[in-house]
Amino acid sequence: MSKSDLSPLAPPPPAGWASLVSMTSGQLKYASLGVLVLQTTSLVLTMRYSRTLQGDGPRYLASSAVVSAELLKILTCALLVFKEHSYSLRALNRVLTEEIFNKPMETLKLAIPSGIYTLQNNLLYVALSNLDAATYQVTYQLKILTTALFSVSMLGRRLGVYQWLSLLILMAGVALVQWPSDFPAIPQQKELSAGSQLVGVVAVLVACCSSGFAGVYFEKILKETKQSVWVRNIQLGLFGLVFGLMGVFVYDGERVKESGMFQGYNGITWLVVALQALGGLVIAAVIKYADNILKGFATSLSIILSTLISYFWLQDFDPTSVFFVGAVLVIIATFLYGYEPKPSSNPSRA
């Protein structure tokens, strides 16, 4: 606080000002938490629904949806940078020119995580085309393990006893979730298990590894520079757009020539694209306003909601007792990883 803030000419703050500030901070914390739960759960369920929806025409291309999400992310981040510089087009142009074109080596550093994120986003579509939402949600929490291991090896970070214990519990929980069931209650589940569930699990595991490496690599770059995170996301998005378009024409080039890049798009598809593009912004808000405990709470709520909606609405999942135990272990591990024991304070104070 500056001296001018303590000037006798300035009126004193209202009596309830501190409590009002605290209340506002608390509201932002829980609002960001609620938005993260809604975004995570909605993305998984709508992506799963969109990949299993039986329509009249061709199904939309996952590679095309990834490109659309990158475009939306670039536009959103550009608007945020525009807002940061008082809605000045000249300032926006100057910042983007200086940071993207005038620093080519710094920009090229982001090509690696961008390429990995593009691969990961495509793998998530593969996973949710072959796994139910609940199994995907629980298994995908292995990204906590991969992120922790890459943080130790690349950033020299040290993990506490609680965190190592949580990683062991996490692995046990995911193993139980993937434990084969001899008596699936839903007829389609047997066909899914025999035909494509392995593909879905492998896609999730590769996505977890790529997510851990790319996340830690991006964090390392952010710590080495002082540039806005939104500018960095624009750089990521530009590379992601290039890699995504390459994927479209390499894997789906013939289908694009036949029916166009946006074949099979509908309202659900655009909702999936929007949720995927805005996911990173939501996580940034949670990191800013909340803490690890609340983030773990949001993940746990998302797993529970995905399981319930997958069972009652999508009707493509029938939980077993082994799945239930595994899911509980994953939720416990998520909380335990973010737990930070309070230092013991001396009870005798002067």
C-alpha positions, 0 to 999 in steps of 0.5 A: 500500500502506498503513502497516498492510500494512507492520506488523511484526505482519503476516507477510511475503508468501510468497516466491512470492507475486509470481509467483503474482499474476503467474500469476493475472493471466496466466491471467485474460488468456488465459482472457478471450481464450479466452472472447472467441474462443469467444463471437465464433465461436459467435455467428456460426456459430450465428446463421448455422446458425439462419437457414439451418436448415430446420425444420417450422414457421416460422422465428423472428423476428430482431426477437423474438430482439433483444428477448429478448437485450436482456431477458437483458442487462438481467437480467444487468447488474442481477445484477452491480449487485446483486453490487456492492452486497453483494446488497442489494435496497435498495441496488440499488433506490436506485442504479437509481432515482437513476441512471435515473429521477432523472436523466432527461436523463442517461438520455435521452443513451443513447437514441441509441446504444441505437437504433443498437445495436438497428438494428445487431443486427437488421442482423446477422441480415439479414447472416447470412441472406444471407452465409456466416459466413467472408465476414461475419466478415472484412467485419465487421472494417470496424468497426475503420475506422469506429470509428477515423474516429469516434474522430478526429472525435468524441473528437479522438483521434490515430492513429499511422502504424501505425494509418493503415497498418493501415486501408489494409490493412484496406480492401484486404483486405475489398475482396479478400474481396468480389471476385466469383468467376466459378466458385463450386464450390458450386451454392448459392453461385451462387444466393446470389451472384446473389440475396441476397449484395448485401443481406448486404454492404449490411447488414454495411456499415451495421452497421459504420458504426452500430457505429463511431458508437454505440461511440464515442458510448457511450465518450464518455458513459462518460468524462463520468460515473463511474457503473458500466458495468453501470448504463449497460448497463441504461439502454441495454438499457431503450431497446433493449427499447423500440426492439426492441418497436417493430421487432417490431410494425412489421415483424413485427406480423402474424406475431406475431398469427398465431403468437406472438412466440416462434414458431420458437424452439428450443435453437439460437435461445436459444443465439444470444440468450444469446451475443448478450446476453453478448457485451458482458460478454465484451468488457468482461472482455477490455478489463480483463484483456487488451490490444489485441494479444491482442484482435486475436489473438482476432479473427484466431483467430475468423476462421480458426475461422469459415472452417474450420467454415463450410467443413467443417461448414456447407458453405456456403463454398468459399474462393478464393485471392483470399479467402485473401489478403484474409483474411490482409490483414485479420488483419495489419491487425487486429494492426497496428492494436493494435500500440504500438511500445515507446519506445526506451530509452537503453542506458547506465544509471546 
